[in-house]
Amino acid sequence: MGAEAVPALIAALKTENIDLKKAAVLVIAQIGPAAKDALQSLIDTLNEDNVMLRNYTLRALEKLGVDGVEAVASKLKDPDPEIRRMAVSALGSMGVAGKSKLPLLLTALKEENVRVRRYVVAALRHIAPEDPAVLAAIQETVTSDDDYYVRLSAIKALGLMGAAAKDAIPSLIKGLRDPEWENRLAAANSLEDIGLAAKRVFPEMTAAVNELRAVQSCPLAEYGSLDVFAYLAEVGKVAEGIRPALPRMRRGLTRRQ
């Protein structure tokens, strides 16, 4: 089924049958950019009261690519946080097509709903990982957001950005002291990912090892995996200082937090 079906699908969107509208939206999403003639009908459908239908419609607009960006972005201020979350997710999935809405997404990183903020982090990484403003915003989130999972999302995003996130290493080092053990583990893993992606040792990695040495009296399982510790032990001038502690780290890794 292709563009030839679009007129019938538009007609279905004008009926009062919610199930028929859902089915029509799903088919439009499958057709993708070739269904751009349905754009206005999809925009109108975004005003429906049925949340599931609106979610489906956002996904269909996402599949239209650049033609659907404006309509999707208009829902970043929807009163329903679930719709805002879906709009963020759709923009993120659009990749570079959604880059024009980068300022709106950066603002959304400060919005009150936790679930929305989590999705904003992922969307920013997908749309413009090379943008300095994106790196700065995600880096700040690592240390400033009051939700542990939003911080975790930011920490993991930096690791996935690889060498492009090398300027965020100081924030990840602070992440080694996050109140949540899962975030500390993720920070150690992201430090490793950034270092390996760059195929060189950053001087800041020495600071990470110093952080680990400073907390040797704590259960070291809180701070990462053995592989990460072994990697950190191989870099920087303090390598010899931390290598003897590896056996004790191994024992600590058997302990659940």
C-alpha positions as CSV (number, residue, x, y, z in Angstrom):
1,M,0.0,0.0,0.0
2,G,1.4,3.4,-1.0
3,A,0.5,7.0,-1.9
4,E,-2.5,5.8,-3.8
5,A,-4.2,4.9,-0.6
6,V,-3.7,8.3,1.1
7,P,-7.0,9.9,0.0
8,A,-9.0,7.0,1.5
9,L,-6.9,7.2,4.7
10,I,-7.6,11.0,4.9
11,A,-11.3,10.3,4.6
12,A,-11.0,7.8,7.4
13,L,-9.5,10.4,9.6
14,K,-12.5,12.6,9.1
15,T,-14.9,10.1,10.5
16,E,-16.1,9.8,14.1
17,N,-14.9,6.2,14.5
18,I,-11.8,6.2,16.8
19,D,-10.7,2.7,15.9
20,L,-10.9,3.5,12.2
21,K,-8.8,6.6,12.8
22,K,-6.2,4.7,14.7
23,A,-6.0,2.1,11.9
24,A,-5.7,4.9,9.3
25,V,-2.9,6.6,11.2
26,L,-1.0,3.4,11.6
27,V,-1.2,2.8,7.8
28,I,0.0,6.4,7.1
29,A,3.0,5.7,9.4
30,Q,3.8,2.6,7.3
31,I,3.6,4.6,4.1
32,G,6.0,7.2,5.4
33,P,7.0,10.3,3.4
34,A,4.9,9.3,0.5
35,A,1.9,10.1,2.6
36,K,2.8,13.8,3.0
37,D,-0.6,14.8,1.6
38,A,-2.1,13.6,4.9
39,L,-0.1,16.1,6.9
40,Q,-2.9,18.5,7.6
41,S,-5.3,15.7,8.5
42,L,-2.7,14.4,11.0
43,I,-2.3,17.8,12.5
44,D,-6.0,18.0,13.0
45,T,-6.0,14.6,14.6
46,L,-3.5,15.8,17.2
47,N,-6.4,17.7,18.7
48,E,-8.4,14.5,19.5
49,D,-9.2,13.7,23.1
50,N,-8.1,10.1,22.7
51,V,-4.5,9.9,24.1
52,M,-3.6,6.7,22.2
53,L,-4.8,8.2,18.9
54,R,-2.7,11.3,19.5
55,N,0.3,9.1,20.3
56,Y,-0.2,7.1,17.1
57,T,-0.5,10.4,15.2
58,L,2.8,11.7,16.6
59,R,4.5,8.5,15.4
60,A,2.9,9.0,11.9
61,L,4.2,12.5,11.8
62,E,7.6,11.3,12.8
63,K,7.6,8.9,9.8
64,L,6.8,11.9,7.5
65,G,10.3,13.2,8.3
66,V,11.0,16.9,7.9
67,D,7.3,17.6,6.8
68,G,6.1,16.5,10.2
69,V,8.7,18.4,12.4
70,E,6.6,21.5,13.0
71,A,3.5,19.6,14.0
72,V,5.4,17.3,16.4
73,A,7.3,20.2,18.0
74,S,4.0,22.0,18.6
75,K,3.2,19.3,21.2
76,L,6.2,19.9,23.3
77,K,4.0,22.3,25.3
78,D,1.0,20.0,25.4
79,P,-0.6,20.0,28.9
80,D,-0.5,16.2,28.9
81,P,3.0,15.1,29.9
82,E,2.6,11.8,28.1
83,I,2.0,13.7,24.8
84,R,5.0,15.9,25.6
85,R,7.1,12.7,26.1
86,M,5.9,11.2,22.8
87,A,6.7,14.4,21.0
88,V,10.2,14.4,22.4
89,S,10.6,10.8,21.4
90,A,9.4,11.5,17.9
91,L,11.7,14.4,17.4
92,G,14.6,12.3,18.6
93,S,13.7,9.5,16.2
94,M,13.7,12.1,13.3
95,G,17.4,12.6,13.8
96,V,18.9,15.5,11.9
97,A,15.4,16.3,10.5
98,G,14.5,17.5,14.0
99,K,17.7,19.6,14.5
100,S,15.8,22.8,13.9
101,K,13.9,22.3,17.1
102,L,17.1,21.9,19.2
103,P,16.5,25.0,21.3
104,L,13.0,23.7,22.3
105,L,14.5,20.4,23.4
106,L,17.2,22.1,25.4
107,T,14.5,24.1,27.2
108,A,12.5,20.9,27.7
109,L,15.5,19.4,29.6
110,K,14.4,21.7,32.4
111,E,10.7,20.8,32.4
112,E,9.0,19.4,35.5
113,N,8.1,16.0,34.3
114,V,10.8,13.4,35.0
115,R,9.8,11.0,32.2
116,V,9.9,13.8,29.7
117,R,13.4,14.9,30.8
118,R,14.7,11.3,30.5
119,Y,13.5,11.2,26.9
120,V,14.9,14.7,26.1
121,V,18.4,13.4,27.0
122,A,18.1,10.6,24.4
123,A,16.6,12.9,21.8
124,L,19.4,15.4,22.1
125,R,22.0,12.7,21.7
126,H,20.3,11.4,18.5
127,I,19.7,14.8,16.9
128,A,22.9,16.7,17.5
129,P,25.6,14.8,19.5
130,E,28.3,17.0,18.0
131,D,26.7,20.3,19.1
132,P,28.5,22.0,22.0
133,A,25.3,23.2,23.5
134,V,24.0,19.6,23.6
135,L,27.2,18.3,25.3
136,A,27.1,21.1,27.8
137,A,23.4,20.5,28.6
138,I,23.8,16.7,29.1
139,Q,27.0,17.3,31.1
140,E,25.2,19.6,33.4
141,T,22.4,17.1,33.8
142,V,24.8,14.5,35.2
143,T,25.4,16.6,38.3
144,S,22.4,18.8,38.6
145,D,19.2,16.9,37.9
146,D,17.4,15.8,41.1
147,D,16.1,12.5,39.5
148,Y,18.6,9.6,39.6
149,Y,17.3,8.1,36.4
150,V,17.6,11.3,34.5
151,R,21.2,11.6,35.7
152,L,21.7,7.9,34.7
153,S,20.3,8.7,31.2
154,A,22.8,11.6,30.8
155,I,25.7,9.5,32.1
156,K,25.0,6.7,29.6
157,A,24.4,9.2,26.8
158,L,27.9,10.7,27.3
159,G,29.4,7.2,27.1
160,L,27.5,6.5,23.8
161,M,28.8,9.7,22.4
162,G,32.4,8.4,22.7
163,A,35.3,10.6,22.1
164,A,33.0,13.5,21.1
165,A,32.2,13.7,24.9
166,K,35.8,14.0,26.1
167,D,35.1,17.5,27.5
168,A,32.5,15.9,29.8
169,I,35.1,13.7,31.6
170,P,35.2,16.0,34.7
171,S,31.4,15.6,35.1
172,L,31.7,11.9,34.8
173,I,34.4,11.8,37.4
174,K,31.9,13.6,39.7
175,G,29.4,10.9,38.7
176,L,31.7,8.4,40.4
177,R,30.3,9.9,43.6
178,D,26.7,9.9,42.6
179,P,24.4,8.8,45.5
180,E,23.1,5.9,43.4
181,W,25.3,2.9,42.9
182,E,23.9,2.3,39.4
183,N,24.9,5.8,38.3
184,R,28.4,5.4,39.7
185,L,28.8,2.2,37.7
186,A,27.5,3.9,34.6
187,A,29.9,6.8,35.1
188,A,32.9,4.4,35.3
189,N,31.7,2.6,32.2
190,S,31.2,5.9,30.3
191,L,34.7,7.0,31.2
192,E,36.0,3.8,29.8
193,D,34.0,4.2,26.6
194,I,35.2,7.7,26.0
195,G,38.8,6.8,26.5
196,L,38.6,3.7,24.2
197,A,36.7,5.6,21.5
198,A,39.4,8.2,21.4
199,K,42.2,5.6,21.2
200,R,44.3,7.6,23.5
201,V,44.5,8.3,27.2
202,F,43.2,11.6,28.4
203,P,45.0,13.2,31.3
204,E,41.7,13.6,33.1
205,M,41.5,9.8,33.4
206,T,44.2,10.0,36.0
207,A,41.8,12.1,38.1
208,A,39.3,9.3,37.8
209,V,41.9,6.9,39.3
210,N,42.6,9.3,42.1
211,E,38.9,9.5,42.9
212,L,38.9,5.7,43.2
213,R,41.9,5.7,45.4
214,A,40.3,8.2,47.6
215,V,37.4,5.9,48.4
216,Q,39.2,2.7,48.9
217,S,37.7,2.4,52.3
218,C,34.3,2.1,50.8
219,P,32.8,-1.1,49.2
220,L,34.4,-0.8,45.8
221,A,31.6,-2.6,44.1
222,E,29.8,0.7,44.3
223,Y,32.1,2.3,41.8
224,G,32.0,0.1,38.7
225,S,32.9,-3.2,37.2
226,L,36.2,-5.0,37.5
227,D,36.9,-4.5,33.8
228,V,36.5,-0.8,34.2
229,F,38.8,-0.7,37.3
230,A,41.4,-2.7,35.4
231,Y,41.2,-0.3,32.5
232,L,41.6,2.7,34.8
233,A,44.5,1.0,36.5
234,E,46.3,0.9,33.2
235,V,46.2,4.6,32.6
236,G,47.7,7.6,34.2
237,K,50.8,7.9,36.4
238,V,49.0,6.4,39.4
239,A,48.5,3.0,37.8
240,E,50.8,1.2,40.1
241,G,49.0,2.7,43.1
242,I,45.7,1.1,42.2
243,R,46.6,-2.2,40.7
244,P,47.3,-3.9,44.0
245,A,43.8,-3.1,45.1
246,L,42.2,-5.1,42.2
247,P,41.9,-8.4,44.2
248,R,39.9,-6.6,46.9
249,M,37.8,-4.9,44.2
250,R,37.0,-8.4,42.8
251,R,35.8,-9.5,46.2
252,G,33.7,-6.3,46.5
253,L,32.0,-6.9,43.2
254,T,30.3,-10.0,44.7
255,R,28.4,-7.7,47.1
256,R,25.0,-6.3,46.1
257,Q,24.3,-2.7,47.0
